[in-house]
Amino acid sequence: MTHAHTHAPHHGASHGHHHGHGADGQAEILDLDAEVLAEHTASITAWLPLQTSPHHIVDLGCGTGAGTFALLDRFPDAHVTAVDASAEHLQRLRTKACALGVEERVRTVQADLDQAAWPDLGSPDLVWASASMHHMARPDHALRTVHDALAPGSLFAVVELAGHPRFLPADAPAERPGLEERLHAAADRRQAEHMPHRGADWGPMLTAAGFTVEGERTIAVNLDGTRSETIGRYATSVLLRIRGAIADTLTADDVTALDRLLDPDSPHSILRRDDLAVRTERTVWAARRN
């Protein structure tokens, strides 16, 4: 998970990515993120250097289920224990599982993984953590706990985001060129205060926790959004989240330009633009317990 992300500092290991404006909008972004980036998530699950097909998978910080459902699809004989701090995210995940007819293959566990004692997650042969490790207050403790839970030879997949996706051309909007880069710079500064591990290189930390890193892969995302109503909604939701987190740091002119983009009734609305794209990167580390 990922992974558009204005992260709230209070979620522990929740895949609850977004700052301000309530849980419904947060869950909506996770759902849009899953839909827009589904092919890229599937390519990561297909790349994992597994020795055998897993039977029990744990999805740490599962959010509304982007990773859970990609893993269920990739490994049809597996079941997934989906762990998150948010009861609302887990309820949305269960609702989706029922709609897809896979509820018998999913168990949800509500837990704050910053607590010293974790719930019993069984003995998984694959643990997946997408855009959730950087939420941990003590990621070194979490990595060691995962190491001890895995059987020898089993795999831990950590997916990290390069940052918020970009949607607009560099010269947009016409009256305030470069607006999106200024928004991202402000959001990155604010997030660095709360989540120093966002965008981290997890390789050395995995090695320090006793894992052998068997592979690392960076996937570049560059999707044409010109004919996609979903990408328009995704861009609007992400920029609305960023606005909620950093509006107090912006110039008045930038706030005005951003609000025009976010107003669905404005002729300048991002939903009316024909030059949108989704540009971001995700890096995955595959680490084996010896």
RAHU-V75438 format. One record per residue. OMEGA is omega in whole degrees, 0 to 359 (NA if undefined). NEAR is the number of other ideal C-beta (glycine too) atoms within 10 Angstrom. Layout:
omega->[OMEGA;OMEGA]
near->[NEAR;NEAR]
//
This chain:
omega->[131;40;140;210;169;195;174;186;190;189;185;182;177;172;180;198;205;194;173;169;168;188;184;179;178;180;179;180;179;179;179;178;180;182;185;187;185;182;180;176;179;180;177;180;180;183;188;183;182;177;175;178;181;176;178;181;171;177;184;184;192;183;180;167;181;180;182;185;174;180;177;180;182;185;189;178;185;166;188;167;185;187;177;177;187;177;181;177;181;178;177;179;180;179;177;181;178;180;181;179;181;184;180;183;184;170;179;179;175;183;171;187;169;175;183;181;178;172;178;181;180;180;183;172;169;171;183;177;183;178;179;183;182;174;186;174;180;184;179;176;180;181;179;179;177;179;184;181;184;172;176;181;182;193;173;179;178;179;181;182;174;182;180;172;172;183;190;170;183;183;181;345;189;184;180;182;179;183;186;179;178;177;183;179;179;179;179;179;181;182;180;178;187;185;184;183;178;182;185;169;186;182;180;180;176;178;180;180;176;180;167;180;185;179;174;184;175;181;176;178;175;186;175;182;189;182;186;176;180;179;174;178;179;179;180;182;181;181;175;176;181;178;181;183;192;184;183;181;186;171;179;181;178;178;180;180;179;181;174;179;187;181;184;181;181;174;179;184;177;180;181;184;179;183;181;172;170;181;178;175;171;175;179;173;175;186;183;170;182;NA]
near->[26;29;30;28;29;27;26;19;13;11;25;20;26;27;33;27;28;26;22;16;16;11;14;9;15;27;21;18;26;30;19;19;27;22;13;24;26;14;11;20;26;14;15;22;20;9;14;19;10;18;10;8;12;23;12;18;25;27;33;31;31;33;33;27;29;25;29;29;23;24;27;22;14;18;19;9;8;17;18;28;21;30;28;30;22;23;11;15;27;22;14;20;26;16;13;18;22;12;9;14;8;17;13;9;18;23;17;21;17;15;19;15;27;18;12;7;7;20;13;9;18;12;11;25;21;24;26;29;31;27;26;33;25;23;29;21;14;12;23;12;16;24;24;15;19;27;18;11;18;21;10;7;12;22;23;26;24;29;24;25;22;18;16;24;26;20;26;22;13;10;10;20;18;8;11;18;15;14;21;23;12;18;25;17;13;18;22;15;11;19;23;11;8;14;19;11;16;19;16;16;12;25;15;10;20;23;14;11;21;14;25;11;17;12;14;15;14;10;18;10;19;10;18;11;21;11;9;16;9;11;23;20;18;27;28;19;22;25;22;20;26;25;22;15;20;24;15;8;15;18;10;7;11;19;15;12;21;24;14;16;25;18;14;11;6;13;7;16;15;27;17;11;18;7;12;22;18;22;14;23;16;23;19;22;23;22;27;19;20;8]
//
